[in-house]
Amino acid sequence: MVAGIQNRQQTMAVSGLLVVTRLSKIAISLSAARRYVQKTLFIQLYSKEYQNRSAPSFSRAINTIYSSSVKWCGDLDVRVITNNLKPNNTKKLTDKFEVLLFDNCFSPSETITMSNIFQTKEVIRLLEEEPADIENADFVSDADADNVETYENVVLGGTFDRLHVGHKILLTEAVLRARKRVVVGVTDDNMVKTKTLPELIQSVDKRIEDVKQFLNSIDKTLIYEVVPISDPFGPTKSDPDLDLIIVSAETMRGGEKVNEIRRSTGLQELKIHCIDLVEFEPDTDVKEAKVSSTNTRLDLLGTRIHQPREHSQLPLKPYTIGVVGSIASGKSVMTKRLEKFGAKIIDCDKLAHELYEPGEVCYDEIVTTFGESILSDDGRIDRKKLGAIVFSKAELLEKLNGIVWPSLLKLLKSRIQKIYEEEMCPVIVVEAAVLLKAGWKDEFHEIWGIIVSKEEAISRLMERNGLSHDEAEKRWQAGIDNYTVVQNADVVFATQWKHEFTQVQADRAWTMLTEHLIKLEKANR
Protein backbone atom coordinates (compact mmCIF):
# COMPACT_ATOMS: atom_id res chain seq x y z
CA MET A 1 0.00 0.00 0.00
CA VAL A 2 1.11 3.52 -0.69
CA ALA A 3 1.25 5.65 2.43
CA GLY A 4 0.96 8.91 0.51
CA ILE A 5 2.46 11.07 -2.16
CA GLN A 6 6.15 11.79 -1.81
CA ASN A 7 7.84 14.91 -3.12
CA ARG A 8 11.40 13.60 -2.94
CA GLN A 9 13.23 10.41 -3.77
CA GLN A 10 16.58 9.29 -2.39
CA THR A 11 17.79 7.17 -5.32
CA MET A 12 17.07 7.32 -9.03
CA ALA A 13 14.92 4.57 -10.51
CA VAL A 14 15.96 2.69 -13.64
CA SER A 15 12.44 2.95 -15.03
CA GLY A 16 9.37 4.95 -14.12
CA LEU A 17 5.88 5.83 -15.29
CA LEU A 18 4.77 9.45 -15.65
CA VAL A 19 1.01 9.96 -15.68
CA VAL A 20 0.33 13.11 -17.71
CA THR A 21 -2.93 14.98 -17.21
CA ARG A 22 -2.06 18.33 -18.83
CA LEU A 23 -0.19 18.65 -22.12
CA SER A 24 0.44 22.35 -21.45
CA LYS A 25 2.65 21.35 -18.48
CA ILE A 26 4.63 18.68 -20.33
CA ALA A 27 7.95 20.59 -20.42
CA ILE A 28 7.87 21.10 -16.65
CA SER A 29 6.85 17.48 -16.05
CA LEU A 30 9.53 16.00 -18.30
CA SER A 31 12.23 18.19 -16.79
CA ALA A 32 11.15 17.20 -13.27
CA ALA A 33 10.95 13.49 -14.15
CA ARG A 34 14.65 13.47 -15.06
CA ARG A 35 15.48 13.86 -11.39
CA TYR A 36 13.89 10.52 -10.55
CA VAL A 37 14.42 8.23 -13.56
CA GLN A 38 17.76 7.45 -15.17
CA LYS A 39 17.02 5.09 -18.07
CA THR A 40 13.44 4.56 -19.33
CA LEU A 41 10.50 6.91 -18.75
CA PHE A 42 7.11 5.56 -19.78
CA ILE A 43 4.30 8.08 -20.18
CA GLN A 44 0.57 7.48 -19.96
CA LEU A 45 -2.04 10.05 -20.92
CA TYR A 46 -4.72 10.20 -18.25
CA SER A 47 -8.08 11.61 -19.24
CA LYS A 48 -11.66 10.46 -19.50
CA GLU A 49 -11.68 11.97 -23.00
CA TYR A 50 -10.15 8.92 -24.62
CA GLN A 51 -13.14 6.82 -23.74
CA ASN A 52 -15.03 8.52 -26.56
CA ARG A 53 -12.16 9.21 -28.96
CA SER A 54 -10.43 7.27 -31.69
CA ALA A 55 -6.79 6.46 -30.88
CA PRO A 56 -5.38 8.62 -33.75
CA SER A 57 -7.00 11.64 -32.05
CA PHE A 58 -4.10 11.61 -29.62
CA SER A 59 -1.45 11.77 -32.33
CA ARG A 60 -0.76 15.48 -31.82
CA ALA A 61 -0.40 15.11 -28.06
CA ILE A 62 1.98 12.16 -28.38
CA ASN A 63 4.08 13.90 -31.03
CA THR A 64 4.30 16.96 -28.76
CA ILE A 65 5.53 14.81 -25.87
CA TYR A 66 8.19 13.13 -27.98
CA SER A 67 9.34 16.40 -29.54
CA SER A 68 9.53 18.04 -26.09
CA SER A 69 11.56 15.12 -24.75
CA VAL A 70 14.42 16.02 -27.11
CA LYS A 71 15.00 19.23 -25.16
CA TRP A 72 13.94 18.26 -21.67
CA CYS A 73 14.85 14.59 -21.19
CA GLY A 74 18.47 14.32 -22.32
CA ASP A 75 19.39 10.65 -22.83
CA LEU A 76 16.23 9.29 -21.19
CA ASP A 77 14.46 6.66 -23.28
CA VAL A 78 10.93 8.13 -23.39
CA ARG A 79 8.03 5.89 -24.46
CA VAL A 80 4.37 6.91 -24.64
CA ILE A 81 1.98 4.06 -23.87
CA THR A 82 -0.94 3.69 -26.29
CA ASN A 83 -2.52 0.55 -24.82
CA ASN A 84 -5.03 2.56 -22.82
CA LEU A 85 -6.08 4.64 -25.84
CA LYS A 86 -7.52 1.65 -27.71
CA PRO A 87 -11.27 1.03 -27.38
CA ASN A 88 -12.38 -2.16 -25.61
CA ASN A 89 -8.82 -3.08 -24.76
CA THR A 90 -8.43 -5.84 -22.18
CA LYS A 91 -4.72 -6.52 -22.62
CA LYS A 92 -2.43 -5.11 -19.95
CA LEU A 93 1.18 -4.05 -20.23
CA THR A 94 3.44 -6.41 -18.30
CA ASP A 95 6.14 -3.84 -17.52
CA LYS A 96 6.70 -3.07 -13.86
CA PHE A 97 7.79 0.42 -12.86
CA GLU A 98 9.98 1.34 -9.94
CA VAL A 99 8.40 4.73 -9.44
CA LEU A 100 5.07 6.30 -10.36
CA LEU A 101 5.13 10.03 -11.17
CA PHE A 102 2.16 12.38 -11.43
CA ASP A 103 1.92 15.87 -12.86
CA ASN A 104 -1.24 16.30 -10.78
CA CYS A 105 -2.34 15.59 -7.23
CA PHE A 106 -4.77 12.68 -7.23
CA SER A 107 -6.97 11.75 -4.32
CA PRO A 108 -5.62 9.10 -1.90
CA SER A 109 -7.96 6.46 -3.34
CA GLU A 110 -6.91 7.26 -6.93
CA THR A 111 -3.26 7.12 -5.89
CA ILE A 112 -3.67 3.68 -4.34
CA THR A 113 -5.61 2.41 -7.35
CA MET A 114 -2.98 3.61 -9.82
CA SER A 115 -0.06 2.24 -7.80
CA ASN A 116 -1.74 -1.16 -7.53
CA ILE A 117 -2.45 -1.26 -11.27
CA PHE A 118 1.19 -0.56 -12.09
CA GLN A 119 2.62 -2.55 -9.16
CA THR A 120 4.73 0.24 -7.75
CA LYS A 121 5.16 1.39 -4.17
CA GLU A 122 6.79 4.75 -4.73
CA VAL A 123 4.56 7.61 -5.85
CA ILE A 124 5.83 11.13 -6.49
CA ARG A 125 3.93 14.30 -7.25
CA LEU A 126 5.95 16.51 -9.61
CA LEU A 127 3.95 19.74 -9.82
CA GLU A 128 3.33 21.90 -6.77
CA GLU A 129 -0.08 23.20 -7.76
CA GLU A 130 -3.74 22.45 -7.31
CA PRO A 131 -5.20 19.56 -9.32
CA ALA A 132 -6.32 20.40 -12.84
CA ASP A 133 -9.70 19.44 -14.20
CA ILE A 134 -8.93 16.02 -15.64
CA GLU A 135 -12.27 16.01 -17.41
CA ASN A 136 -10.99 18.81 -19.67
CA ALA A 137 -7.39 17.76 -20.34
CA ASP A 138 -5.91 19.34 -23.48
CA PHE A 139 -4.85 16.17 -25.31
CA VAL A 140 -7.31 16.47 -28.17
CA SER A 141 -8.30 19.56 -30.17
CA ASP A 142 -11.07 19.95 -32.69
CA ALA A 143 -8.48 19.73 -35.48
CA ASP A 144 -7.44 16.27 -34.30
CA ALA A 145 -10.90 14.92 -35.06
CA ASP A 146 -10.38 15.33 -38.83
CA ASN A 147 -7.95 12.46 -39.34
CA VAL A 148 -8.95 9.62 -37.05
CA GLU A 149 -9.56 6.75 -39.45
CA THR A 150 -8.05 3.41 -38.48
CA TYR A 151 -7.06 0.45 -40.67
CA GLU A 152 -6.70 -3.30 -40.27
CA ASN A 153 -3.10 -3.50 -41.54
CA VAL A 154 -0.52 -0.72 -41.45
CA VAL A 155 3.02 -0.82 -42.90
CA LEU A 156 6.14 1.33 -42.61
CA GLY A 157 9.86 0.96 -43.20
CA GLY A 158 13.23 2.40 -42.30
CA THR A 159 16.71 1.78 -40.96
CA PHE A 160 15.77 2.24 -37.28
CA ASP A 161 19.35 2.56 -36.10
CA ARG A 162 19.43 3.40 -32.38
CA LEU A 163 15.80 4.37 -31.95
CA HIS A 164 15.27 8.12 -31.55
CA VAL A 165 12.12 10.21 -31.16
CA GLY A 166 11.61 10.42 -34.93
CA HIS A 167 11.45 6.63 -35.10
CA LYS A 168 9.19 6.51 -32.05
CA ILE A 169 6.73 8.97 -33.60
CA LEU A 170 6.72 7.01 -36.87
CA LEU A 171 6.14 3.67 -35.10
CA THR A 172 3.54 5.15 -32.75
CA GLU A 173 1.58 6.62 -35.65
CA ALA A 174 1.36 3.12 -37.10
CA VAL A 175 0.23 1.69 -33.76
CA LEU A 176 -2.45 4.36 -33.29
CA ARG A 177 -3.92 3.78 -36.76
CA ALA A 178 -3.80 -0.03 -36.83
CA ARG A 179 -6.65 -2.23 -35.61
CA LYS A 180 -5.00 -5.60 -36.19
CA ARG A 181 -1.45 -5.72 -37.60
CA VAL A 182 1.64 -3.52 -38.00
CA VAL A 183 4.31 -4.57 -40.52
CA VAL A 184 7.73 -2.95 -40.21
CA GLY A 185 10.43 -3.38 -42.86
CA VAL A 186 13.97 -2.86 -41.52
CA THR A 187 16.71 -2.28 -44.11
CA ASP A 188 19.28 -5.06 -44.07
CA ASP A 189 23.03 -4.59 -43.71
CA ASN A 190 23.62 -4.32 -47.46
CA MET A 191 21.09 -1.49 -47.84
CA VAL A 192 22.76 0.81 -45.30
CA LYS A 193 26.25 0.92 -46.83
CA THR A 194 25.65 4.25 -48.58
CA LYS A 195 24.59 6.01 -45.38
CA THR A 196 26.84 8.29 -43.31
CA LEU A 197 29.14 6.24 -41.05
CA PRO A 198 27.62 2.88 -42.07
CA GLU A 199 30.28 1.11 -39.99
CA LEU A 200 28.58 2.39 -36.82
CA ILE A 201 25.08 1.23 -37.79
CA GLN A 202 23.83 -1.60 -35.62
CA SER A 203 23.28 -5.03 -37.18
CA VAL A 204 19.88 -5.68 -38.77
CA ASP A 205 19.15 -8.32 -36.10
CA LYS A 206 19.77 -5.79 -33.33
CA ARG A 207 17.65 -3.14 -35.03
CA ILE A 208 14.77 -5.59 -35.54
CA GLU A 209 14.99 -6.66 -31.90
CA ASP A 210 14.85 -3.02 -30.72
CA VAL A 211 11.81 -2.22 -32.88
CA LYS A 212 9.94 -5.29 -31.61
CA GLN A 213 10.77 -4.46 -28.02
CA PHE A 214 9.62 -0.86 -28.40
CA LEU A 215 6.31 -1.79 -30.03
CA ASN A 216 5.48 -4.42 -27.43
CA SER A 217 6.37 -2.02 -24.62
CA ILE A 218 3.83 0.63 -25.70
CA ASP A 219 0.93 -1.48 -27.00
CA LYS A 220 0.04 -5.17 -26.73
CA THR A 221 -3.21 -5.02 -28.68
CA LEU A 222 -1.67 -5.66 -32.12
CA ILE A 223 0.19 -8.26 -34.14
CA TYR A 224 3.71 -7.09 -35.06
CA GLU A 225 5.68 -8.36 -38.03
CA VAL A 226 9.17 -6.83 -38.10
CA VAL A 227 11.16 -8.15 -41.04
CA PRO A 228 14.45 -7.40 -42.83
CA ILE A 229 14.16 -5.91 -46.30
CA SER A 230 16.74 -5.97 -49.09
CA ASP A 231 15.07 -3.36 -51.33
CA PRO A 232 13.19 -0.10 -50.65
CA PHE A 233 9.75 -1.71 -50.95
CA GLY A 234 9.85 -4.92 -48.90
CA PRO A 235 6.40 -6.42 -48.17
CA THR A 236 4.55 -3.47 -49.73
CA LYS A 237 5.07 -4.80 -53.23
CA SER A 238 3.46 -8.18 -52.56
CA ASP A 239 1.26 -8.19 -49.42
CA PRO A 240 -2.39 -7.90 -50.61
CA ASP A 241 -3.78 -7.21 -47.12
CA LEU A 242 -1.98 -3.93 -46.42
CA ASP A 243 -4.17 -0.82 -46.14
CA LEU A 244 -2.07 2.14 -44.98
CA ILE A 245 1.58 3.15 -45.26
CA ILE A 246 3.20 5.60 -42.82
CA VAL A 247 5.89 7.85 -44.32
CA SER A 248 7.83 10.94 -43.33
CA ALA A 249 8.04 14.16 -45.30
CA GLU A 250 11.34 13.05 -46.87
CA THR A 251 10.08 9.56 -47.85
CA MET A 252 6.74 10.66 -49.32
CA ARG A 253 7.97 9.94 -52.84
CA GLY A 254 8.77 6.38 -51.73
CA GLY A 255 5.17 5.91 -50.62
CA GLU A 256 3.95 7.09 -54.01
CA LYS A 257 6.36 4.69 -55.74
CA VAL A 258 4.95 1.82 -53.67
CA ASN A 259 1.51 2.54 -55.09
CA GLU A 260 2.87 2.66 -58.63
CA ILE A 261 4.26 -0.84 -58.12
CA ARG A 262 1.04 -2.11 -56.53
CA ARG A 263 -1.05 -0.71 -59.39
CA SER A 264 1.19 -2.45 -61.92
CA THR A 265 0.64 -5.81 -60.20
CA GLY A 266 -3.07 -5.41 -59.61
CA LEU A 267 -2.85 -4.85 -55.86
CA GLN A 268 -4.96 -2.33 -53.98
CA GLU A 269 -3.27 1.04 -53.53
CA LEU A 270 -2.32 2.03 -49.99
CA LYS A 271 -3.57 5.08 -48.18
CA ILE A 272 -0.58 7.29 -47.33
CA HIS A 273 -0.20 9.03 -43.98
CA CYS A 274 2.70 11.49 -43.79
CA ILE A 275 4.26 12.80 -40.59
CA ASP A 276 6.53 15.80 -40.16
CA LEU A 277 10.22 15.49 -39.33
CA VAL A 278 11.31 16.49 -35.84
CA GLU A 279 13.44 19.60 -36.19
CA PHE A 280 16.78 19.86 -34.44
CA GLU A 281 19.20 22.74 -34.01
CA PRO A 282 22.62 21.24 -34.84
CA ASP A 283 25.68 22.19 -32.81
CA THR A 284 27.92 21.76 -35.87
CA ASP A 285 27.41 22.16 -39.61
CA VAL A 286 28.31 18.49 -40.03
CA LYS A 287 24.97 17.47 -38.55
CA GLU A 288 21.49 17.48 -40.07
CA ALA A 289 18.84 19.99 -38.99
CA LYS A 290 16.51 17.20 -37.88
CA VAL A 291 16.52 14.43 -35.32
CA SER A 292 18.26 11.57 -37.13
CA SER A 293 20.31 8.43 -36.70
CA THR A 294 23.11 10.15 -38.63
CA ASN A 295 23.38 12.75 -35.87
CA THR A 296 23.35 10.00 -33.26
CA ARG A 297 26.25 8.23 -34.96
CA LEU A 298 28.17 11.50 -35.24
CA ASP A 299 27.72 11.93 -31.48
CA LEU A 300 29.28 8.50 -30.93
CA LEU A 301 32.58 9.67 -32.39
CA GLY A 302 35.14 10.22 -29.64
CA THR A 303 33.08 8.26 -27.09
CA ARG A 304 33.27 4.68 -25.89
CA ILE A 305 31.42 2.33 -28.22
CA HIS A 306 32.89 -0.68 -26.39
CA GLN A 307 34.11 -0.99 -22.83
CA PRO A 308 37.84 -1.79 -22.62
CA ARG A 309 38.61 -5.35 -21.58
CA GLU A 310 40.49 -6.06 -18.38
CA HIS A 311 44.22 -6.51 -18.97
CA SER A 312 45.59 -8.00 -15.77
CA GLN A 313 48.90 -8.74 -17.51
CA LEU A 314 49.52 -5.04 -18.17
CA PRO A 315 50.87 -2.63 -15.54
CA LEU A 316 48.53 0.20 -14.53
CA LYS A 317 51.17 2.68 -15.62
CA PRO A 318 51.82 3.74 -18.23
CA TYR A 319 48.30 3.57 -19.65
CA THR A 320 48.78 2.51 -23.25
CA ILE A 321 46.48 3.25 -26.17
CA GLY A 322 46.91 1.64 -29.55
CA VAL A 323 45.72 3.77 -32.47
CA VAL A 324 44.62 1.86 -35.57
CA GLY A 325 43.00 2.69 -38.86
CA SER A 326 43.15 2.11 -42.56
CA ILE A 327 45.91 3.73 -44.58
CA ALA A 328 45.47 7.51 -44.97
CA SER A 329 42.71 7.59 -42.34
CA GLY A 330 44.41 10.37 -40.38
CA LYS A 331 46.14 8.42 -37.60
CA SER A 332 49.14 10.74 -37.44
CA VAL A 333 47.00 13.87 -37.29
CA MET A 334 44.98 12.41 -34.43
CA THR A 335 48.05 11.35 -32.46
CA LYS A 336 49.43 14.90 -32.79
CA ARG A 337 46.23 16.17 -31.22
CA LEU A 338 46.62 13.69 -28.36
CA GLU A 339 50.25 14.75 -27.95
CA LYS A 340 49.07 18.32 -27.29
CA PHE A 341 46.94 16.97 -24.45
CA GLY A 342 50.05 15.49 -22.82
CA ALA A 343 50.32 11.97 -24.22
CA LYS A 344 53.66 10.63 -25.42
CA ILE A 345 53.54 9.26 -28.96
CA ILE A 346 55.28 6.30 -30.56
CA ASP A 347 54.97 5.91 -34.31
CA CYS A 348 55.25 2.19 -34.97
CA ASP A 349 55.95 2.75 -38.65
CA LYS A 350 58.97 4.91 -37.83
CA LEU A 351 60.04 2.40 -35.21
CA ALA A 352 59.97 -0.28 -37.89
CA HIS A 353 62.31 1.85 -40.01
CA GLU A 354 65.02 1.24 -37.45
CA LEU A 355 64.75 -2.51 -38.05
CA TYR A 356 65.37 -1.94 -41.79
CA GLU A 357 68.74 -0.27 -41.22
CA PRO A 358 71.98 -2.12 -42.08
CA GLY A 359 73.18 -4.13 -39.12
CA GLU A 360 69.74 -4.28 -37.49
CA VAL A 361 67.96 -7.53 -36.74
CA CYS A 362 65.66 -7.62 -39.81
CA TYR A 363 67.96 -6.16 -42.46
CA ASP A 364 69.70 -9.29 -43.71
CA GLU A 365 66.58 -11.43 -43.83
CA ILE A 366 64.62 -8.78 -45.78
CA VAL A 367 67.40 -8.41 -48.36
CA THR A 368 67.79 -12.19 -48.66
CA THR A 369 64.04 -12.65 -49.14
CA PHE A 370 63.35 -9.83 -51.59
CA GLY A 371 66.71 -9.40 -53.33
CA GLU A 372 69.29 -6.64 -53.59
CA SER A 373 67.14 -4.75 -56.09
CA ILE A 374 65.36 -3.18 -53.08
CA LEU A 375 68.61 -1.47 -51.98
CA SER A 376 69.52 2.12 -52.71
CA ASP A 377 73.03 3.23 -53.70
CA ASP A 378 74.11 3.62 -50.06
CA GLY A 379 73.11 0.04 -49.20
CA ARG A 380 70.00 0.96 -47.27
CA ILE A 381 66.61 -0.61 -48.00
CA ASP A 382 64.59 1.63 -50.29
CA ARG A 383 61.12 1.34 -48.78
CA LYS A 384 59.46 2.64 -51.93
CA LYS A 385 61.04 -0.15 -54.00
CA LEU A 386 60.18 -2.71 -51.32
CA GLY A 387 56.60 -1.39 -51.17
CA ALA A 388 56.13 -1.76 -54.91
CA ILE A 389 57.00 -5.45 -54.54
CA VAL A 390 55.07 -6.41 -51.41
CA PHE A 391 51.90 -4.51 -52.26
CA SER A 392 51.66 -6.28 -55.62
CA LYS A 393 50.95 -9.69 -54.03
CA ALA A 394 49.37 -10.47 -50.68
CA GLU A 395 51.68 -13.41 -50.01
CA LEU A 396 54.76 -11.21 -50.40
CA LEU A 397 53.39 -8.67 -47.90
CA GLU A 398 52.68 -11.55 -45.52
CA LYS A 399 56.31 -12.67 -45.85
CA LEU A 400 57.58 -9.21 -44.97
CA ASN A 401 55.25 -8.97 -41.99
CA GLY A 402 56.41 -12.35 -40.74
CA ILE A 403 59.97 -11.04 -40.69
CA VAL A 404 59.30 -7.64 -39.14
CA TRP A 405 56.41 -7.96 -36.70
CA PRO A 406 57.97 -10.17 -33.98
CA SER A 407 61.04 -7.95 -33.71
CA LEU A 408 58.91 -4.81 -33.90
CA LEU A 409 56.78 -5.86 -30.95
CA LYS A 410 59.85 -6.57 -28.85
CA LEU A 411 61.33 -3.17 -29.73
CA LEU A 412 57.98 -1.45 -29.05
CA LYS A 413 57.68 -2.89 -25.54
CA SER A 414 61.22 -1.81 -24.78
CA ARG A 415 60.58 1.72 -26.08
CA ILE A 416 57.37 2.10 -24.05
CA GLN A 417 59.19 1.17 -20.85
CA LYS A 418 62.09 3.45 -21.63
CA ILE A 419 59.86 6.49 -22.27
CA TYR A 420 57.89 5.88 -19.10
CA GLU A 421 60.98 5.52 -16.90
CA GLU A 422 62.59 8.64 -18.34
CA GLU A 423 59.54 10.94 -18.51
CA MET A 424 56.99 9.36 -16.09
CA CYS A 425 54.15 10.17 -18.49
CA PRO A 426 50.85 8.53 -17.52
CA VAL A 427 49.60 7.95 -21.11
CA ILE A 428 51.53 6.56 -24.07
CA VAL A 429 49.81 6.42 -27.44
CA VAL A 430 51.12 4.04 -30.08
CA GLU A 431 50.21 4.64 -33.71
CA ALA A 432 50.24 1.16 -35.17
CA ALA A 433 48.48 0.41 -38.43
CA VAL A 434 49.57 -3.24 -38.07
CA LEU A 435 48.17 -3.65 -34.54
CA LEU A 436 45.14 -5.77 -35.36
CA LYS A 437 46.64 -7.85 -38.14
CA ALA A 438 49.70 -8.53 -36.00
CA GLY A 439 47.51 -9.75 -33.12
CA TRP A 440 48.70 -7.11 -30.63
CA LYS A 441 45.30 -6.09 -29.26
CA ASP A 442 46.03 -7.41 -25.77
CA GLU A 443 49.25 -5.42 -25.58
CA PHE A 444 47.28 -2.18 -24.94
CA HIS A 445 44.81 -1.00 -22.33
CA GLU A 446 42.58 0.47 -25.03
CA ILE A 447 42.28 0.53 -28.81
CA TRP A 448 41.25 3.78 -30.50
CA GLY A 449 40.28 3.53 -34.17
CA ILE A 450 40.33 6.08 -37.00
CA ILE A 451 38.05 5.65 -40.00
CA VAL A 452 37.53 7.52 -43.23
CA SER A 453 35.60 6.65 -46.38
CA LYS A 454 37.37 4.59 -49.01
CA GLU A 455 37.03 7.40 -51.55
CA GLU A 456 38.61 9.94 -49.22
CA ALA A 457 41.46 7.58 -48.30
CA ILE A 458 42.30 6.89 -51.95
CA SER A 459 42.18 10.59 -52.75
CA ARG A 460 44.59 11.32 -49.90
CA LEU A 461 46.99 8.56 -51.03
CA MET A 462 47.03 9.84 -54.60
CA GLU A 463 47.80 13.38 -53.44
CA ARG A 464 50.21 12.50 -50.63
CA ASN A 465 52.17 9.65 -52.27
CA GLY A 466 51.84 10.57 -55.91
CA LEU A 467 50.13 7.24 -56.70
CA SER A 468 47.75 6.39 -59.51
CA HIS A 469 44.18 5.49 -58.57
CA ASP A 470 44.87 1.77 -59.06
CA GLU A 471 48.04 1.92 -56.97
CA ALA A 472 46.27 3.81 -54.20
CA GLU A 473 43.38 1.34 -54.20
CA LYS A 474 45.81 -1.60 -53.87
CA ARG A 475 47.41 0.08 -50.86
CA TRP A 476 43.99 0.65 -49.35
CA GLN A 477 42.90 -2.94 -49.99
CA ALA A 478 46.03 -4.21 -48.24
CA GLY A 479 45.11 -2.44 -45.00
CA ILE A 480 42.30 -3.07 -42.55
CA ASP A 481 38.78 -2.03 -43.47
CA ASN A 482 36.63 0.36 -41.45
CA TYR A 483 34.27 -2.37 -40.22
CA THR A 484 37.19 -4.26 -38.67
CA VAL A 485 38.43 -1.06 -37.02
CA VAL A 486 35.01 -0.34 -35.48
CA GLN A 487 34.56 -3.93 -34.36
CA ASN A 488 37.84 -3.87 -32.44
CA ALA A 489 38.05 -0.27 -31.23
CA ASP A 490 36.89 1.03 -27.85
CA VAL A 491 36.71 4.59 -29.22
CA VAL A 492 36.20 5.60 -32.87
CA PHE A 493 37.06 8.83 -34.69
CA ALA A 494 36.21 9.88 -38.25
CA THR A 495 38.40 12.41 -40.03
CA GLN A 496 36.61 13.06 -43.31
CA TRP A 497 35.07 16.36 -42.22
CA LYS A 498 36.52 19.70 -41.15
CA HIS A 499 39.49 19.79 -38.78
CA GLU A 500 37.34 21.54 -36.19
CA PHE A 501 35.00 18.56 -35.99
CA THR A 502 37.92 16.17 -35.61
CA GLN A 503 39.13 18.34 -32.73
CA VAL A 504 35.71 18.08 -31.09
CA GLN A 505 36.05 14.29 -31.19
CA ALA A 506 39.57 14.42 -29.73
CA ASP A 507 38.48 16.76 -26.92
CA ARG A 508 35.59 14.47 -26.07
CA ALA A 509 37.79 11.37 -25.95
CA TRP A 510 40.55 12.97 -23.88
CA THR A 511 38.05 14.28 -21.31
CA MET A 512 36.57 10.80 -21.02
CA LEU A 513 40.03 9.23 -20.68
CA THR A 514 41.08 11.69 -17.99
CA GLU A 515 37.97 10.87 -15.93
CA HIS A 516 38.61 7.15 -16.41
CA LEU A 517 42.21 7.41 -15.21
CA ILE A 518 41.13 9.36 -12.11
CA LYS A 519 38.69 6.55 -11.26
CA LEU A 520 41.39 3.93 -11.78
CA GLU A 521 43.76 5.86 -9.56
CA LYS A 522 41.19 6.04 -6.75
CA ALA A 523 40.25 2.37 -7.09
CA ASN A 524 43.88 1.24 -6.76
CA ARG A 525 44.96 3.40 -3.82
Secondary structure, DSSP 8 states (H G I E B T S, - for coil): ---S-BS--SS-EEEEEEEE--GGGHHHHHHHHTTTEEEEEEEEE--GGGGGS-GGGGHHHHHHHHHHHHHHSTT-EEEE--GGGSTT---------SEEEESS---HHHHHHHHHHTT-SEEEE---S----GGG-SS--GGGGGS---EEEEEEEE---S--HHHHHHHHHHHHHEEEEEEEEEE-TTTTTTSSSGGGS--HHHHHHHHHHHHHHH--SSEEEEEEESSSSGGGGT-TT--EEEEEGGGHHHHHHHHHHHHHTT----EEEEE---B---SSTTS-SB--HHHHHHHHTTSBSS-----TTS-SSSEEEEEEESTTSSHHHHHHHHHHHT-EEEEHHHHHHHHHSTTSTTHHHHHHHH-GGGB-TTSSB-HHHHHHHHTT-HHHHHHHHHHHHHHHHHHHHHHHHHHHHHH--SEEEEE-TTTTTTT-GGGSSEEEEEE--HHHHHHHHHHHH---HHHHHHHHHHS--HHHHHHH-SEEEE-SS-HHHHHHHHHHHHHHHHHHHHHHHHHT-
